[in-house]
């Protein structure tokens, strides 16, 4: 699923900051997170959903 791929990509990119919340990464690495989410959003085939709706759904997941 989308969230597992997102979590995996975040863990690969931010090895020094593992175990943080999605909000932490959004705040500290905003541009990188937008790039990751955009890429994963399209790969997940979720084109019919608005990105903000999907991001809200996974916002509270701890990475």
PDBQT receptor file of N, H, CA, C and O in Angstrom, charges set to zero:
ATOM      1  N   UNK A   1       0.807  -1.204   0.000  1.00  0.00    +0.000 N 
ATOM      2  CA  UNK A   1       0.000   0.000   0.000  1.00  0.00    +0.000 C 
ATOM      3  C   UNK A   1       0.851   1.270   0.000  1.00  0.00    +0.000 C 
ATOM      4  O   UNK A   1       2.064   1.243   0.208  1.00  0.00    +0.000 OA
ATOM      5  N   UNK A   2       0.175   2.349  -0.236  1.00  0.00    +0.000 N 
ATOM      6  H   UNK A   2      -0.810   2.370  -0.405  1.00  0.00    +0.000 HD
ATOM      7  CA  UNK A   2       0.845   3.648  -0.344  1.00  0.00    +0.000 C 
ATOM      8  C   UNK A   2       1.660   3.969   0.896  1.00  0.00    +0.000 C 
ATOM      9  O   UNK A   2       2.808   4.397   0.784  1.00  0.00    +0.000 OA
ATOM     10  N   UNK A   3       1.096   3.773   2.060  1.00  0.00    +0.000 N 
ATOM     11  H   UNK A   3       0.163   3.425   2.151  1.00  0.00    +0.000 HD
ATOM     12  CA  UNK A   3       1.782   4.163   3.293  1.00  0.00    +0.000 C 
ATOM     13  C   UNK A   3       3.048   3.356   3.532  1.00  0.00    +0.000 C 
ATOM     14  O   UNK A   3       4.035   3.892   4.038  1.00  0.00    +0.000 OA
ATOM     15  N   UNK A   4       3.036   2.089   3.181  1.00  0.00    +0.000 N 
ATOM     16  H   UNK A   4       2.235   1.653   2.771  1.00  0.00    +0.000 HD
ATOM     17  CA  UNK A   4       4.244   1.274   3.344  1.00  0.00    +0.000 C 
ATOM     18  C   UNK A   4       5.355   1.752   2.422  1.00  0.00    +0.000 C 
ATOM     19  O   UNK A   4       6.519   1.802   2.820  1.00  0.00    +0.000 OA
ATOM     20  N   UNK A   5       5.004   2.101   1.205  1.00  0.00    +0.000 N 
ATOM     21  H   UNK A   5       4.058   2.061   0.881  1.00  0.00    +0.000 HD
ATOM     22  CA  UNK A   5       6.004   2.618   0.262  1.00  0.00    +0.000 C 
ATOM     23  C   UNK A   5       6.542   3.959   0.730  1.00  0.00    +0.000 C 
ATOM     24  O   UNK A   5       7.742   4.224   0.652  1.00  0.00    +0.000 OA
ATOM     25  N   UNK A   6       5.650   4.793   1.212  1.00  0.00    +0.000 N 
ATOM     26  H   UNK A   6       4.676   4.578   1.276  1.00  0.00    +0.000 HD
ATOM     27  CA  UNK A   6       6.065   6.104   1.714  1.00  0.00    +0.000 C 
ATOM     28  C   UNK A   6       7.015   5.935   2.893  1.00  0.00    +0.000 C 
ATOM     29  O   UNK A   6       8.067   6.573   2.946  1.00  0.00    +0.000 OA
ATOM     30  N   UNK A   7       6.648   5.083   3.829  1.00  0.00    +0.000 N 
ATOM     31  H   UNK A   7       5.794   4.565   3.786  1.00  0.00    +0.000 HD
ATOM     32  CA  UNK A   7       7.488   4.826   5.002  1.00  0.00    +0.000 C 
ATOM     33  C   UNK A   7       8.860   4.304   4.577  1.00  0.00    +0.000 C 
ATOM     34  O   UNK A   7       9.885   4.733   5.108  1.00  0.00    +0.000 OA
ATOM     35  N   UNK A   8       8.876   3.390   3.631  1.00  0.00    +0.000 N 
ATOM     36  H   UNK A   8       8.044   3.041   3.199  1.00  0.00    +0.000 HD
ATOM     37  CA  UNK A   8      10.127   2.807   3.143  1.00  0.00    +0.000 C 
ATOM     38  C   UNK A   8      11.030   3.868   2.515  1.00  0.00    +0.000 C 
ATOM     39  O   UNK A   8      12.232   3.906   2.779  1.00  0.00    +0.000 OA
ATOM     40  N   UNK A   9      10.448   4.716   1.692  1.00  0.00    +0.000 N 
ATOM     41  H   UNK A   9       9.472   4.684   1.477  1.00  0.00    +0.000 HD
ATOM     42  CA  UNK A   9      11.222   5.774   1.033  1.00  0.00    +0.000 C 
ATOM     43  C   UNK A   9      11.777   6.764   2.056  1.00  0.00    +0.000 C 
ATOM     44  O   UNK A   9      12.926   7.193   1.942  1.00  0.00    +0.000 OA
ATOM     45  N   UNK A  10      10.983   7.124   3.039  1.00  0.00    +0.000 N 
ATOM     46  H   UNK A  10      10.050   6.776   3.131  1.00  0.00    +0.000 HD
ATOM     47  CA  UNK A  10      11.427   8.056   4.077  1.00  0.00    +0.000 C 
ATOM     48  C   UNK A  10      12.583   7.455   4.861  1.00  0.00    +0.000 C 
ATOM     49  O   UNK A  10      13.567   8.140   5.142  1.00  0.00    +0.000 OA
ATOM     50  N   UNK A  11      12.473   6.190   5.213  1.00  0.00    +0.000 N 
ATOM     51  H   UNK A  11      11.674   5.634   4.985  1.00  0.00    +0.000 HD
ATOM     52  CA  UNK A  11      13.535   5.538   5.980  1.00  0.00    +0.000 C 
ATOM     53  C   UNK A  11      14.837   5.464   5.186  1.00  0.00    +0.000 C 
ATOM     54  O   UNK A  11      15.922   5.553   5.761  1.00  0.00    +0.000 OA
ATOM     55  N   UNK A  12      14.733   5.301   3.876  1.00  0.00    +0.000 N 
ATOM     56  H   UNK A  12      13.852   5.228   3.409  1.00  0.00    +0.000 HD
ATOM     57  CA  UNK A  12      15.934   5.269   3.033  1.00  0.00    +0.000 C 
ATOM     58  C   UNK A  12      16.596   6.641   2.970  1.00  0.00    +0.000 C 
ATOM     59  O   UNK A  12      17.820   6.751   3.043  1.00  0.00    +0.000 OA
ATOM     60  N   UNK A  13      15.790   7.676   2.834  1.00  0.00    +0.000 N 
ATOM     61  H   UNK A  13      14.795   7.586   2.775  1.00  0.00    +0.000 HD
ATOM     62  CA  UNK A  13      16.333   9.026   2.662  1.00  0.00    +0.000 C 
ATOM     63  C   UNK A  13      16.816   9.673   3.947  1.00  0.00    +0.000 C 
ATOM     64  O   UNK A  13      17.808  10.402   3.939  1.00  0.00    +0.000 OA
ATOM     65  N   UNK A  14      16.139   9.421   5.031  1.00  0.00    +0.000 N 
ATOM     66  H   UNK A  14      15.333   8.828   5.037  1.00  0.00    +0.000 HD
ATOM     67  CA  UNK A  14      16.436  10.113   6.280  1.00  0.00    +0.000 C 
ATOM     68  C   UNK A  14      16.933   9.134   7.341  1.00  0.00    +0.000 C 
ATOM     69  O   UNK A  14      16.333   9.013   8.410  1.00  0.00    +0.000 OA
ATOM     70  N   UNK A  15      18.007   8.453   7.052  1.00  0.00    +0.000 N 
ATOM     71  H   UNK A  15      18.494   8.551   6.184  1.00  0.00    +0.000 HD
ATOM     72  CA  UNK A  15      18.519   7.419   7.965  1.00  0.00    +0.000 C 
ATOM     73  C   UNK A  15      18.942   7.979   9.322  1.00  0.00    +0.000 C 
ATOM     74  O   UNK A  15      18.917   7.255  10.317  1.00  0.00    +0.000 OA
ATOM     75  N   UNK A  16      19.322   9.228   9.379  1.00  0.00    +0.000 N 
ATOM     76  H   UNK A  16      19.342   9.817   8.571  1.00  0.00    +0.000 HD
ATOM     77  CA  UNK A  16      19.756   9.822  10.648  1.00  0.00    +0.000 C 
ATOM     78  C   UNK A  16      18.595  10.264  11.531  1.00  0.00    +0.000 C 
ATOM     79  O   UNK A  16      18.788  10.573  12.706  1.00  0.00    +0.000 OA
ATOM     80  N   UNK A  17      17.392  10.293  10.968  1.00  0.00    +0.000 N 
ATOM     81  H   UNK A  17      17.235  10.042  10.013  1.00  0.00    +0.000 HD
ATOM     82  CA  UNK A  17      16.217  10.747  11.718  1.00  0.00    +0.000 C 
ATOM     83  C   UNK A  17      15.110   9.700  11.717  1.00  0.00    +0.000 C 
ATOM     84  O   UNK A  17      13.934  10.050  11.611  1.00  0.00    +0.000 OA
ATOM     85  N   UNK A  18      15.462   8.436  11.833  1.00  0.00    +0.000 N 
ATOM     86  H   UNK A  18      16.417   8.152  11.919  1.00  0.00    +0.000 HD
ATOM     87  CA  UNK A  18      14.451   7.371  11.825  1.00  0.00    +0.000 C 
ATOM     88  C   UNK A  18      13.564   7.463  13.054  1.00  0.00    +0.000 C 
ATOM     89  O   UNK A  18      13.964   7.982  14.096  1.00  0.00    +0.000 OA
ATOM     90  N   UNK A  19      12.347   6.946  12.909  1.00  0.00    +0.000 N 
ATOM     91  H   UNK A  19      12.022   6.525  12.062  1.00  0.00    +0.000 HD
ATOM     92  CA  UNK A  19      11.437   6.861  14.042  1.00  0.00    +0.000 C 
ATOM     93  C   UNK A  19      10.673   8.129  14.349  1.00  0.00    +0.000 C 
ATOM     94  O   UNK A  19      10.057   8.232  15.410  1.00  0.00    +0.000 OA
ATOM     95  N   UNK A  20      10.697   9.089  13.460  1.00  0.00    +0.000 N 
ATOM     96  H   UNK A  20      11.197   9.006  12.598  1.00  0.00    +0.000 HD
ATOM     97  CA  UNK A  20       9.980  10.340  13.681  1.00  0.00    +0.000 C 
ATOM     98  C   UNK A  20       8.584  10.256  13.073  1.00  0.00    +0.000 C 
ATOM     99  O   UNK A  20       8.278   9.325  12.328  1.00  0.00    +0.000 OA
ATOM    100  N   UNK A  21       7.751  11.221  13.392  1.00  0.00    +0.000 N 
ATOM    101  H   UNK A  21       7.999  11.977  13.997  1.00  0.00    +0.000 HD
ATOM    102  CA  UNK A  21       6.406  11.262  12.824  1.00  0.00    +0.000 C 
ATOM    103  C   UNK A  21       6.452  11.895  11.442  1.00  0.00    +0.000 C 
ATOM    104  O   UNK A  21       7.420  12.561  11.075  1.00  0.00    +0.000 OA
ATOM    105  N   UNK A  22       5.390  11.674  10.687  1.00  0.00    +0.000 N 
ATOM    106  H   UNK A  22       4.604  11.133  10.984  1.00  0.00    +0.000 HD
ATOM    107  CA  UNK A  22       5.300  12.266   9.361  1.00  0.00    +0.000 C 
ATOM    108  C   UNK A  22       5.364  13.789   9.458  1.00  0.00    +0.000 C 
ATOM    109  O   UNK A  22       5.971  14.442   8.610  1.00  0.00    +0.000 OA
ATOM    110  N   UNK A  23       4.744  14.346  10.478  1.00  0.00    +0.000 N 
ATOM    111  H   UNK A  23       4.251  13.816  11.167  1.00  0.00    +0.000 HD
ATOM    112  CA  UNK A  23       4.775  15.795  10.690  1.00  0.00    +0.000 C 
ATOM    113  C   UNK A  23       6.184  16.335  10.883  1.00  0.00    +0.000 C 
ATOM    114  O   UNK A  23       6.507  17.422  10.404  1.00  0.00    +0.000 OA
ATOM    115  N   UNK A  24       7.016  15.582  11.579  1.00  0.00    +0.000 N 
ATOM    116  H   UNK A  24       6.754  14.699  11.968  1.00  0.00    +0.000 HD
ATOM    117  CA  UNK A  24       8.414  15.975  11.778  1.00  0.00    +0.000 C 
ATOM    118  C   UNK A  24       9.119  16.106  10.437  1.00  0.00    +0.000 C 
ATOM    119  O   UNK A  24       9.785  17.107  10.174  1.00  0.00    +0.000 OA
ATOM    120  N   UNK A  25       8.971  15.089   9.589  1.00  0.00    +0.000 N 
ATOM    121  H   UNK A  25       8.430  14.276   9.803  1.00  0.00    +0.000 HD
ATOM    122  CA  UNK A  25       9.632  15.115   8.284  1.00  0.00    +0.000 C 
ATOM    123  C   UNK A  25       9.068  16.232   7.405  1.00  0.00    +0.000 C 
ATOM    124  O   UNK A  25       9.807  16.884   6.667  1.00  0.00    +0.000 OA
ATOM    125  N   UNK A  26       7.749  16.445   7.490  1.00  0.00    +0.000 N 
ATOM    126  H   UNK A  26       7.149  15.915   8.089  1.00  0.00    +0.000 HD
ATOM    127  CA  UNK A  26       7.111  17.511   6.714  1.00  0.00    +0.000 C 
ATOM    128  C   UNK A  26       7.709  18.870   7.073  1.00  0.00    +0.000 C 
ATOM    129  O   UNK A  26       7.975  19.694   6.198  1.00  0.00    +0.000 OA
ATOM    130  N   UNK A  27       7.914  19.090   8.356  1.00  0.00    +0.000 N 
ATOM    131  H   UNK A  27       7.699  18.421   9.068  1.00  0.00    +0.000 HD
ATOM    132  CA  UNK A  27       8.414  20.379   8.818  1.00  0.00    +0.000 C 
ATOM    133  C   UNK A  27       9.900  20.561   8.527  1.00  0.00    +0.000 C 
ATOM    134  O   UNK A  27      10.315  21.616   8.047  1.00  0.00    +0.000 OA
ATOM    135  N   UNK A  28      10.694  19.544   8.813  1.00  0.00    +0.000 N 
ATOM    136  H   UNK A  28      10.357  18.688   9.203  1.00  0.00    +0.000 HD
ATOM    137  CA  UNK A  28      12.141  19.660   8.688  1.00  0.00    +0.000 C 
ATOM    138  C   UNK A  28      12.638  19.509   7.248  1.00  0.00    +0.000 C 
ATOM    139  O   UNK A  28      13.598  20.167   6.847  1.00  0.00    +0.000 OA
ATOM    140  N   UNK A  29      11.993  18.653   6.484  1.00  0.00    +0.000 N 
ATOM    141  H   UNK A  29      11.213  18.119   6.810  1.00  0.00    +0.000 HD
ATOM    142  CA  UNK A  29      12.435  18.357   5.116  1.00  0.00    +0.000 C 
ATOM    143  C   UNK A  29      11.285  18.553   4.133  1.00  0.00    +0.000 C 
ATOM    144  O   UNK A  29      10.954  17.646   3.369  1.00  0.00    +0.000 OA
ATOM    145  N   UNK A  30      10.683  19.727   4.154  1.00  0.00    +0.000 N 
ATOM    146  H   UNK A  30      10.952  20.464   4.775  1.00  0.00    +0.000 HD
ATOM    147  CA  UNK A  30       9.467  19.972   3.384  1.00  0.00    +0.000 C 
ATOM    148  C   UNK A  30       9.614  19.640   1.897  1.00  0.00    +0.000 C 
ATOM    149  O   UNK A  30       8.798  18.896   1.353  1.00  0.00    +0.000 OA
ATOM    150  N   UNK A  31      10.622  20.169   1.243  1.00  0.00    +0.000 N 
ATOM    151  H   UNK A  31      11.285  20.773   1.685  1.00  0.00    +0.000 HD
ATOM    152  CA  UNK A  31      10.770  19.949  -0.201  1.00  0.00    +0.000 C 
ATOM    153  C   UNK A  31      11.008  18.485  -0.540  1.00  0.00    +0.000 C 
ATOM    154  O   UNK A  31      10.438  17.965  -1.499  1.00  0.00    +0.000 OA
ATOM    155  N   UNK A  32      11.846  17.823   0.243  1.00  0.00    +0.000 N 
ATOM    156  H   UNK A  32      12.309  18.245   1.023  1.00  0.00    +0.000 HD
ATOM    157  CA  UNK A  32      12.121  16.409   0.003  1.00  0.00    +0.000 C 
ATOM    158  C   UNK A  32      10.860  15.573   0.195  1.00  0.00    +0.000 C 
ATOM    159  O   UNK A  32      10.614  14.634  -0.562  1.00  0.00    +0.000 OA
ATOM    160  N   UNK A  33      10.070  15.908   1.197  1.00  0.00    +0.000 N 
ATOM    161  H   UNK A  33      10.270  16.671   1.812  1.00  0.00    +0.000 HD
ATOM    162  CA  UNK A  33       8.835  15.170   1.453  1.00  0.00    +0.000 C 
ATOM    163  C   UNK A  33       7.827  15.362   0.328  1.00  0.00    +0.000 C 
ATOM    164  O   UNK A  33       7.144  14.416  -0.065  1.00  0.00    +0.000 OA
ATOM    165  N   UNK A  34       7.731  16.568  -0.186  1.00  0.00    +0.000 N 
ATOM    166  H   UNK A  34       8.285  17.337   0.132  1.00  0.00    +0.000 HD
ATOM    167  CA  UNK A  34       6.817  16.808  -1.303  1.00  0.00    +0.000 C 
ATOM    168  C   UNK A  34       7.217  15.969  -2.507  1.00  0.00    +0.000 C 
ATOM    169  O   UNK A  34       6.365  15.403  -3.192  1.00  0.00    +0.000 OA
ATOM    170  N   UNK A  35       8.509  15.892  -2.759  1.00  0.00    +0.000 N 
ATOM    171  H   UNK A  35       9.202  16.352  -2.203  1.00  0.00    +0.000 HD
ATOM    172  CA  UNK A  35       9.013  15.081  -3.869  1.00  0.00    +0.000 C 
ATOM    173  C   UNK A  35       8.688  13.600  -3.653  1.00  0.00    +0.000 C 
ATOM    174  O   UNK A  35       8.206  12.929  -4.566  1.00  0.00    +0.000 OA
ATOM    175  N   UNK A  36       8.947  13.101  -2.465  1.00  0.00    +0.000 N 
ATOM    176  H   UNK A  36       9.338  13.645  -1.723  1.00  0.00    +0.000 HD
ATOM    177  CA  UNK A  36       8.675  11.696  -2.144  1.00  0.00    +0.000 C 
ATOM    178  C   UNK A  36       7.189  11.395  -2.283  1.00  0.00    +0.000 C 
ATOM    179  O   UNK A  36       6.805  10.416  -2.923  1.00  0.00    +0.000 OA
ATOM    180  N   UNK A  37       6.358  12.235  -1.685  1.00  0.00    +0.000 N 
ATOM    181  H   UNK A  37       6.670  13.030  -1.166  1.00  0.00    +0.000 HD
ATOM    182  CA  UNK A  37       4.919  11.983  -1.694  1.00  0.00    +0.000 C 
ATOM    183  C   UNK A  37       4.342  12.074  -3.093  1.00  0.00    +0.000 C 
ATOM    184  O   UNK A  37       3.484  11.273  -3.462  1.00  0.00    +0.000 OA
ATOM    185  N   UNK A  38       4.799  13.034  -3.871  1.00  0.00    +0.000 N 
ATOM    186  H   UNK A  38       5.496  13.685  -3.571  1.00  0.00    +0.000 HD
ATOM    187  CA  UNK A  38       4.305  13.168  -5.237  1.00  0.00    +0.000 C 
ATOM    188  C   UNK A  38       4.640  11.928  -6.043  1.00  0.00    +0.000 C 
ATOM    189  O   UNK A  38       3.796  11.405  -6.771  1.00  0.00    +0.000 OA
ATOM    190  N   UNK A  39       5.857  11.465  -5.915  1.00  0.00    +0.000 N 
ATOM    191  H   UNK A  39       6.543  11.891  -5.324  1.00  0.00    +0.000 HD
ATOM    192  CA  UNK A  39       6.304  10.277  -6.634  1.00  0.00    +0.000 C 
ATOM    193  C   UNK A  39       5.495   9.057  -6.200  1.00  0.00    +0.000 C 
ATOM    194  O   UNK A  39       5.012   8.307  -7.047  1.00  0.00    +0.000 OA
ATOM    195  N   UNK A  40       5.344   8.853  -4.911  1.00  0.00    +0.000 N 
ATOM    196  H   UNK A  40       5.737   9.463  -4.223  1.00  0.00    +0.000 HD
ATOM    197  CA  UNK A  40       4.629   7.687  -4.388  1.00  0.00    +0.000 C 
ATOM    198  C   UNK A  40       3.133   7.776  -4.668  1.00  0.00    +0.000 C 
ATOM    199  O   UNK A  40       2.481   6.758  -4.902  1.00  0.00    +0.000 OA
ATOM    200  N   UNK A  41       2.600   8.970  -4.646  1.00  0.00    +0.000 N 
ATOM    201  H   UNK A  41       3.130   9.796  -4.456  1.00  0.00    +0.000 HD
ATOM    202  CA  UNK A  41       1.183   9.172  -4.910  1.00  0.00    +0.000 C 
ATOM    203  C   UNK A  41       0.839   8.702  -6.313  1.00  0.00    +0.000 C 
ATOM    204  O   UNK A  41      -0.156   8.004  -6.509  1.00  0.00    +0.000 OA
ATOM    205  N   UNK A  42       1.646   9.076  -7.281  1.00  0.00    +0.000 N 
ATOM    206  H   UNK A  42       2.454   9.643  -7.121  1.00  0.00    +0.000 HD
ATOM    207  CA  UNK A  42       1.417   8.683  -8.669  1.00  0.00    +0.000 C 
ATOM    208  C   UNK A  42       1.638   7.187  -8.839  1.00  0.00    +0.000 C 
ATOM    209  O   UNK A  42       0.851   6.516  -9.506  1.00  0.00    +0.000 OA
ATOM    210  N   UNK A  43       2.707   6.658  -8.239  1.00  0.00    +0.000 N 
ATOM    211  H   UNK A  43       3.347   7.203  -7.697  1.00  0.00    +0.000 HD
ATOM    212  CA  UNK A  43       2.994   5.230  -8.346  1.00  0.00    +0.000 C 
ATOM    213  C   UNK A  43       1.887   4.384  -7.739  1.00  0.00    +0.000 C 
ATOM    214  O   UNK A  43       1.630   3.275  -8.206  1.00  0.00    +0.000 OA
ATOM    215  N   UNK A  44       1.242   4.883  -6.726  1.00  0.00    +0.000 N 
ATOM    216  H   UNK A  44       1.451   5.784  -6.347  1.00  0.00    +0.000 HD
ATOM    217  CA  UNK A  44       0.185   4.130  -6.059  1.00  0.00    +0.000 C 
ATOM    218  C   UNK A  44      -1.097   4.103  -6.878  1.00  0.00    +0.000 C 
ATOM    219  O   UNK A  44      -2.051   3.411  -6.524  1.00  0.00    +0.000 OA
ATOM    220  N   UNK A  45      -1.119   4.852  -7.966  1.00  0.00    +0.000 N 
ATOM    221  H   UNK A  45      -0.344   5.414  -8.254  1.00  0.00    +0.000 HD
ATOM    222  CA  UNK A  45      -2.300   4.870  -8.809  1.00  0.00    +0.000 C 
ATOM    223  C   UNK A  45      -3.438   5.649  -8.194  1.00  0.00    +0.000 C 
ATOM    224  O   UNK A  45      -4.603   5.414  -8.515  1.00  0.00    +0.000 OA
ATOM    225  N   UNK A  46      -3.115   6.556  -7.330  1.00  0.00    +0.000 N 
ATOM    226  H   UNK A  46      -2.169   6.746  -7.070  1.00  0.00    +0.000 HD
ATOM    227  CA  UNK A  46      -4.139   7.315  -6.624  1.00  0.00    +0.000 C 
ATOM    228  C   UNK A  46      -4.427   8.641  -7.311  1.00  0.00    +0.000 C 
ATOM    229  O   UNK A  46      -4.734   9.629  -6.643  1.00  0.00    +0.000 OA
ATOM    230  N   UNK A  47      -4.334   8.676  -8.604  1.00  0.00    +0.000 N 
ATOM    231  H   UNK A  47      -4.085   7.873  -9.147  1.00  0.00    +0.000 HD
ATOM    232  CA  UNK A  47      -4.538   9.920  -9.342  1.00  0.00    +0.000 C 
ATOM    233  C   UNK A  47      -5.933  10.492  -9.141  1.00  0.00    +0.000 C 
ATOM    234  O   UNK A  47      -6.124  11.705  -9.224  1.00  0.00    +0.000 OA
ATOM    235  N   UNK A  48      -6.902   9.636  -8.878  1.00  0.00    +0.000 N 
ATOM    236  H   UNK A  48      -6.747   8.650  -8.810  1.00  0.00    +0.000 HD
ATOM    237  CA  UNK A  48      -8.272  10.114  -8.724  1.00  0.00    +0.000 C 
ATOM    238  C   UNK A  48      -8.522  10.811  -7.383  1.00  0.00    +0.000 C 
ATOM    239  O   UNK A  48      -9.543  11.476  -7.210  1.00  0.00    +0.000 OA
ATOM    240  N   UNK A  49      -7.599  10.662  -6.444  1.00  0.00    +0.000 N 
ATOM    241  H   UNK A  49      -6.769  10.123  -6.585  1.00  0.00    +0.000 HD
ATOM    242  CA  UNK A  49      -7.737  11.304  -5.143  1.00  0.00    +0.000 C 
ATOM    243  C   UNK A  49      -6.929  12.594  -5.099  1.00  0.00    +0.000 C 
ATOM    244  O   UNK A  49      -5.919  12.727  -5.789  1.00  0.00    +0.000 OA
ATOM    245  N   UNK A  50      -7.373  13.521  -4.301  1.00  0.00    +0.000 N 
ATOM    246  H   UNK A  50      -8.195  13.413  -3.741  1.00  0.00    +0.000 HD
ATOM    247  CA  UNK A  50      -6.580  14.722  -4.083  1.00  0.00    +0.000 C 
ATOM    248  C   UNK A  50      -5.462  14.368  -3.119  1.00  0.00    +0.000 C 
ATOM    249  O   UNK A  50      -5.682  13.652  -2.142  1.00  0.00    +0.000 OA
ATOM    250  N   UNK A  51      -4.278  14.863  -3.388  1.00  0.00    +0.000 N 
ATOM    251  H   UNK A  51      -4.100  15.444  -4.182  1.00  0.00    +0.000 HD
ATOM    252  CA  UNK A  51      -3.130  14.523  -2.556  1.00  0.00    +0.000 C 
ATOM    253  C   UNK A  51      -3.362  14.916  -1.106  1.00  0.00    +0.000 C 
ATOM    254  O   UNK A  51      -2.999  14.174  -0.194  1.00  0.00    +0.000 OA
ATOM    255  N   UNK A  52      -3.956  16.062  -0.891  1.00  0.00    +0.000 N 
ATOM    256  H   UNK A  52      -4.252  16.666  -1.632  1.00  0.00    +0.000 HD
ATOM    257  CA  UNK A  52      -4.169  16.528   0.482  1.00  0.00    +0.000 C 
ATOM    258  C   UNK A  52      -5.041  15.551   1.269  1.00  0.00    +0.000 C 
ATOM    259  O   UNK A  52      -4.809  15.335   2.459  1.00  0.00    +0.000 OA
ATOM    260  N   UNK A  53      -6.036  14.961   0.619  1.00  0.00    +0.000 N 
ATOM    261  H   UNK A  53      -6.224  15.136  -0.348  1.00  0.00    +0.000 HD
ATOM    262  CA  UNK A  53      -6.898  13.994   1.294  1.00  0.00    +0.000 C 
ATOM    263  C   UNK A  53      -6.098  12.768   1.720  1.00  0.00    +0.000 C 
ATOM    264  O   UNK A  53      -6.254  12.268   2.834  1.00  0.00    +0.000 OA
ATOM    265  N   UNK A  54      -5.248  12.295   0.829  1.00  0.00    +0.000 N 
ATOM    266  H   UNK A  54      -5.121  12.701  -0.076  1.00  0.00    +0.000 HD
ATOM    267  CA  UNK A  54      -4.434  11.128   1.142  1.00  0.00    +0.000 C 
ATOM    268  C   UNK A  54      -3.416  11.450   2.228  1.00  0.00    +0.000 C 
ATOM    269  O   UNK A  54      -3.201  10.649   3.138  1.00  0.00    +0.000 OA
ATOM    270  N   UNK A  55      -2.795  12.610   2.137  1.00  0.00    +0.000 N 
ATOM    271  H   UNK A  55      -2.970  13.261   1.399  1.00  0.00    +0.000 HD
ATOM    272  CA  UNK A  55      -1.807  13.012   3.136  1.00  0.00    +0.000 C 
ATOM    273  C   UNK A  55      -2.455  13.119   4.512  1.00  0.00    +0.000 C 
ATOM    274  O   UNK A  55      -1.854  12.738   5.516  1.00  0.00    +0.000 OA
ATOM    275  N   UNK A  56      -3.666  13.630   4.558  1.00  0.00    +0.000 N 
ATOM    276  H   UNK A  56      -4.155  13.939   3.742  1.00  0.00    +0.000 HD
ATOM    277  CA  UNK A  56      -4.381  13.743   5.824  1.00  0.00    +0.000 C 
ATOM    278  C   UNK A  56      -4.639  12.362   6.418  1.00  0.00    +0.000 C 
ATOM    279  O   UNK A  56      -4.552  12.176   7.632  1.00  0.00    +0.000 OA
ATOM    280  N   UNK A  57      -4.952  11.405   5.568  1.00  0.00    +0.000 N 
ATOM    281  H   UNK A  57      -5.023  11.555   4.582  1.00  0.00    +0.000 HD
ATOM    282  CA  UNK A  57      -5.248  10.052   6.036  1.00  0.00    +0.000 C 
ATOM    283  C   UNK A  57      -4.032   9.382   6.664  1.00  0.00    +0.000 C 
ATOM    284  O   UNK A  57      -4.177   8.568   7.577  1.00  0.00    +0.000 OA
ATOM    285  N   UNK A  58      -2.836   9.717   6.185  1.00  0.00    +0.000 N 
ATOM    286  H   UNK A  58      -2.719  10.378   5.443  1.00  0.00    +0.000 HD
ATOM    287  CA  UNK A  58      -1.629   9.065   6.708  1.00  0.00    +0.000 C 
ATOM    288  C   UNK A  58      -0.835   9.954   7.657  1.00  0.00    +0.000 C 
ATOM    289  O   UNK A  58       0.233   9.563   8.128  1.00  0.00    +0.000 OA
ATOM    290  N   UNK A  59      -1.342  11.126   7.934  1.00  0.00    +0.000 N 
ATOM    291  H   UNK A  59      -2.210  11.443   7.551  1.00  0.00    +0.000 HD
ATOM    292  CA  UNK A  59      -0.605  12.115   8.719  1.00  0.00    +0.000 C 
ATOM    293  C   UNK A  59      -0.213  11.622  10.112  1.00  0.00    +0.000 C 
ATOM    294  O   UNK A  59       0.871  11.942  10.599  1.00  0.00    +0.000 OA
ATOM    295  N   UNK A  60      -1.073  10.862  10.742  1.00  0.00    +0.000 N 
ATOM    296  H   UNK A  60      -1.954  10.602  10.347  1.00  0.00    +0.000 HD
ATOM    297  CA  UNK A  60      -0.825  10.451  12.116  1.00  0.00    +0.000 C 
ATOM    298  C   UNK A  60      -0.017   9.156  12.226  1.00  0.00    +0.000 C 
ATOM    299  O   UNK A  60       0.288   8.710  13.332  1.00  0.00    +0.000 OA
ATOM    300  N   UNK A  61       0.327   8.556  11.096  1.00  0.00    +0.000 N 
ATOM    301  H   UNK A  61       0.079   8.919  10.197  1.00  0.00    +0.000 HD
ATOM    302  CA  UNK A  61       1.106   7.319  11.130  1.00  0.00    +0.000 C 
ATOM    303  C   UNK A  61       2.528   7.634  11.549  1.00  0.00    +0.000 C 
ATOM    304  O   UNK A  61       3.163   8.525  10.985  1.00  0.00    +0.000 OA
ATOM    305  N   UNK A  62       3.020   6.924  12.513  1.00  0.00    +0.000 N 
ATOM    306  H   UNK A  62       2.504   6.200  12.971  1.00  0.00    +0.000 HD
ATOM    307  CA  UNK A  62       4.407   7.120  12.938  1.00  0.00    +0.000 C 
ATOM    308  C   UNK A  62       5.299   6.290  12.038  1.00  0.00    +0.000 C 
ATOM    309  O   UNK A  62       5.084   5.090  11.868  1.00  0.00    +0.000 OA
ATOM    310  N   UNK A  63       6.278   6.921  11.476  1.00  0.00    +0.000 N 
ATOM    311  H   UNK A  63       6.453   7.896  11.614  1.00  0.00    +0.000 HD
ATOM    312  CA  UNK A  63       7.201   6.258  10.557  1.00  0.00    +0.000 C 
ATOM    313  C   UNK A  63       8.210   5.485  11.356  1.00  0.00    +0.000 C 
ATOM    314  O   UNK A  63       9.091   4.844  10.784  1.00  0.00    +0.000 OA
TER     315      UNK A  63
